[in-house]
């Protein structure tokens, strides 16, 4: 068994199936995994944002595991990059992380240049069920 699969409990076949499908897709499209501090990596990525395309920072169920300093550094990078954004170089922060409601995770989207945040959905931590709001709340 490959290392990522060892994190899935035997009584969670649906999670194992989603993980296997994700790994297969990543291999098919040639995803490159880089080992780095999240804030350091993001700083490098933001330094080369192209004109004419949107940059999207997406993460899921990882924010809670970052050190406070890294979280703060990422927030500062997002604020700075957001100020530098334009209609020709927009920025979006899409994240699925624990919310304020017990047991529910939230899919939130913040977009720049306006800095508007929307709650898109809430759901099960592992994606088993999702309540879609479509950005009308939050």
N, C-alpha and C positions, 0 to 999 in steps of 0.2 A: 504494500500500500504506500502511495506517495505521501509525503509529509502533510500537505494541506488537508488531506482526507482524515488524518488522525485526529483532527480537532472536532470531528462530527461524531456525536454519540450514536451507538448502534441502533437505538430506537428512533432515529430521525432520518428515515430513508428519503423523505422529500427534500430535506436540506442537502443530503449527499447527492441526490440527482441534480439539484440546482448548481451545486459546486462543480460537479463533473461537467455539466453543460457549459458553465462559465469558463472552466479551464480549456475545454475543447475549443470554444469560440476564440479565446485569447490566443491559442496556438495557431488557429486557422488564419487570423488576421495579423499575426506577428506582433502581438503586444510585447513591449520591452519593459521588464521590471527593473527598477533602479533602487538601490539601497542608499538612503540618505535621510537626514533629518527633514521632516516635512516642511518646516519654515525655510530652511536653506534651499531645498529643492524648488519650492514655490518661488522664492526670490529669483532664482536662475530662470525659471520659466517666464515670469513676468517681465524680465529684462528684455525679452525678445518677442513681445506680442506683436503680431503682424497687423497692418492696417487692412480694413475691408472684411474682416471676419470677427466673429464673436469668440471670446475666450471664456471657457466654462471651467470653474473649479468644482468638481463633484467628489463627494465622499459619503460613505455610509457606515454607520456603526463603528466609528473609529475615534471620534472627537474626545470621547470620555477617557480614552487611553493615553492621550497626549499629555505631556507635562504642561503645567500652567504657563510656563515661559514660552513654550512653543505655540500654544493657543494665542497668547497675547501677540507674539511676533506675526502670526498669520493674520490676525485681525488688523494689525497695523499695515501689513502688506496689502490687504484687501482695501482698506481705506485709501491708501496712497494710489493704488492701481485704479480704484473707483474714481478718484478725482481726476486722473489722467485719461479716463475713458471718454468716448464721444460716440455719436451715432454711427460713425465709421469704424469705431474700435470699441464695441460694447464689452462689458464684463458681466458674468453671471456667477453666482455662488449657489449651487444646488446641493442640498445635504439632507440625508435621512438619518436622523439622530434622536436620542431620547428626548421626549418633550416634557412639558409640565404636568401632564396627566399621567398618573400611575399606569405603567405597563404599555402605554402607547408611544410609538415613535412618530416623529413629524417629518414630512417632506416639505422643506422650506426652500424658497427661491428668492434671492436678492439680486436685483439687476441694476447696473449702472449704465449710463451716467446719472440716472435719477436717484439711485440708492433705495428704491422701493422694495420692500419685503412682502412676500405673500406666503400664506400657508396653503400648500397645494393638496396635501393629503395627510391622514394619520393611519397608522396600521400596526400590525404585528411586527416585533423586532426582526424577524427573519423573513418577512414578506409573505407570510401565509395568507394574510388578508389585508386589504387596503380600502380605506374610506376616502374616495376622491372628492375634493372640493373644487378643483379646477382653478384655484387662485382667487376665488370669491371671498375667502376669509383671511383674517390676519392682517 
